[in-house]
Amino acid sequence: MSKFYVWAYFGDPRENSAMKFSVLKELTQDHHIFDGSLWCNWTVVVSSYQTLTQRHGPSMQTQWRRKELEMPENQLKDLMQIPDPKWLCYLHGVFCTLVLDEAHQL
């Protein structure tokens, strides 16, 4: 019998403390759920489009570039929609399958 490892990734972790699954505070490329081990095949991350956009979207990447790379404003604007694989919150390719069900917002 297989067992899924379920993680919540939304809201404030303090709000989710009563839930019966683990809560991710931060999801980055180097998080252990992406280490390639066999148990990763059975890992499910429950999130929302809004959470992924707020924490991993262009505005967060721009903040990272401004703070960590000290990039000038004109360059930030030009690169707003261009992903940077060096940013640890860039999650391209880390999930085998991504299902976004936001039907409640229609």
SULPEMO-V773972 format. One record per backbone hydrogen bond with DSSP energy under -1.0 kcal/mol. NH is the residue of the N-H (numbers start at 1). CO is the residue of the C=O. E is the energy in kcal/mol with one decimal. If there is no record, write none. Layout:
nh={NH,NH}
co={CO,CO}
e={E,E}
This chain:
nh={5,7,8,9,15,19,22,24,29,31,34,35,40,41,42,43,44,46,52,53,54,55,56,57,61,62,63,64,65,66,67,68,71,76,77,78,79,82,87,90,94,105,106}
co={42,44,22,46,12,16,6,8,88,28,31,32,37,38,39,40,5,7,48,49,50,51,52,53,57,58,59,60,61,62,63,64,65,72,73,74,75,79,84,87,91,102,103}
e={-3.0,-2.6,-3.0,-2.8,-1.8,-1.8,-1.1,-3.1,-2.9,-2.0,-2.2,-1.5,-1.4,-1.7,-1.6,-1.5,-3.2,-3.3,-2.4,-2.5,-2.8,-2.4,-1.9,-1.7,-2.0,-2.4,-1.9,-2.2,-2.6,-2.5,-2.7,-2.8,-1.7,-2.2,-2.3,-1.5,-1.8,-1.9,-2.0,-2.2,-2.0,-2.1,-1.8}
